Amino acid sequence: MDGQQFLSSLPSVDEILKSMKGMEWLRAYPRRLVLLAIRKAIEASRRAILQGDIKELLLDDILAAAETEMRRFYSFSLQPVINATGIVIHTNLGRSPLPLDVLENVIKNAQGYSNLEYNLDKGKRGKRHAHVRRLLTEITGAEDGLIVNNNAAAVFVCLAALAKGKEVIVSRGELVEIGGSFRVPDVMSSSGAILREVGTTNKTHPRDYLDAINEKTGLILKVHQSNYRMMGFTESVEIEDLVSIGKKHAIPVMFDLGSGCLVDLKPYGVLTEPTVQEIVKTMCDIVTFSGDKLLGGPQGGIIVGRSKVIDIIAKNPMMRAVRIDKLTLAAIEATLMKYLDEEQAKKEIPALRMLLQDLEVIRKRAETIASRLNAGVINAAGATAGIEVQEDSSRSGGGALPEVEFRTFAVAIKPVNISTNQLETRLRHSCPPIIARIKDDTLFLDARTVQDNEIDALVNNVVSAMV
Ligand SMILES: *Cc1c(COP(=O)(O)O)cnc(C)c1O
């Protein structure tokens, strides 16, 4: 056949639709998707014919291409993955996993109507923030609290409300970039506040703040360094000292705590992370932190502090633009409820549980995975690969506790028939995808972040990827 005959032998969309395959598709997929996929597959064949790329026309190839397209299009882009990186608060992997009962509270409130902005006692309009005020003040010790979409929004709205057109004093050692383009100076300028940098990169003294204060000063801001630490010849001003400077000059003081931890991590060897409660106790006017970092809840930005200052922030028009939605509110309320009992929080909030879990538990999980993998790979391939448990270290992630190494156990795999990179790619494309890390040409599956109910899928997918 020459090209022209070839082209005229292409099936029409209608012919394919009326075929057995077409009718089957129409039962499984929306009509517009079936049409789109068939057209695309025919068009691809037409192009291949014109370019002389195909020597014979196979209807089955067109059908297969259409079906692949349909399946790809009709699967969710956002999907669960297995986190085998060992990084508990992994921003790229959705940060904190939520406990089932927290999610059940979301379903309960979102399936029908709720009293989101309705005061049941008075029978009239109520406030969205009222639902978490009691828990926030009880847990943190603050006079009042608000919740917005995320901590970046919290910082932004606080700056806009307290310091628009005024100067905000910040240490040069705290002008950090958090990742995902959250940079303190940029947030500052878009909020309308004027950055007044003081000190040097490594050292800032109380004197530096005092010297910068003038009639245009609107706020003193301290920023948690989050994902970086300075070592050596460094000095920064403690929040207590900033609070007394602020008090003397009637200037509010704000601390962007970043992650914001509600449980004391000192018994676990983490000596550098202050709790929100400790910061609130210093009488700092405003403290902001994330909902989905160490707190272990949904994405959210929590603002707690003195009533008078919170009132000003609550009235700012930008609050409407960063307003939290009811799904998040339901999840945050249920997460915060657990913090009324710290032991319960540590047991039931996945991020905290994974971070603080006993090393022995991680080792046992790694051993279970390794022995099941070894058995699976030998059965399937008749050959063994280098699969063994190794002690390693992992980090919390999420811009929290960067200097703290958590000891962990990982399953180290040196594949025999494929390269380590090939194995990593295959795992990423498995269902569910498995996210691992490579070090020294070895693939590591860190058992800290693998949940027990994920082990079956993990083992199956790794075995299939290796044989
Ligand atoms: C993470 C972080 C933010 C941003 O918080 P999101 O909840 O991710 O918006 C802001 N400031 C600091 C210091 C942080 O660590």
The ligand as a Tripos MOL2 file, in Angstrom:
@<TRIPOS>MOLECULE
LIG
   15    15     1     0     0
SMALL
NO_CHARGES

@<TRIPOS>ATOM
      1 C1          7.3540   27.0110   57.0830 C.3       1 LIG1
      2 C2          7.5100   28.4140   57.4940 C.ar      1 LIG1
      3 C3          6.6760   29.4190   57.0130 C.ar      1 LIG1
      4 C4          5.5940   29.1090   56.0230 C.3       1 LIG1
      5 O1          4.6050   28.3050   56.6080 O.3       1 LIG1
      6 P1          3.5300   27.5670   55.6680 P.3       1 LIG1
      7 O2          2.5700   26.9710   56.6420 O.co2     1 LIG1
      8 O3          4.2800   26.5860   54.8740 O.co2     1 LIG1
      9 O4          2.8940   28.6210   54.8290 O.co2     1 LIG1
     10 C5          6.8630   30.6950   57.4430 C.ar      1 LIG1
     11 N1          7.8450   31.0070   58.3300 N.ar      1 LIG1
     12 C6          8.6820   30.0630   58.8190 C.ar      1 LIG1
     13 C7          9.7460   30.4720   59.7750 C.3       1 LIG1
     14 C8          8.5470   28.7310   58.4350 C.ar      1 LIG1
     15 O5          9.3700   27.7880   58.9120 O.3       1 LIG1
@<TRIPOS>BOND
     1     1     2 1
     2     2     3 ar
     3     2    14 ar
     4     3     4 1
     5     3    10 ar
     6     4     5 1
     7     5     6 1
     8     6     7 2
     9     6     8 1
    10     6     9 1
    11    10    11 ar
    12    11    12 ar
    13    12    13 1
    14    12    14 ar
    15    14    15 1
@<TRIPOS>SUBSTRUCTURE
     1 LIG1         1 GROUP 0 **** ****
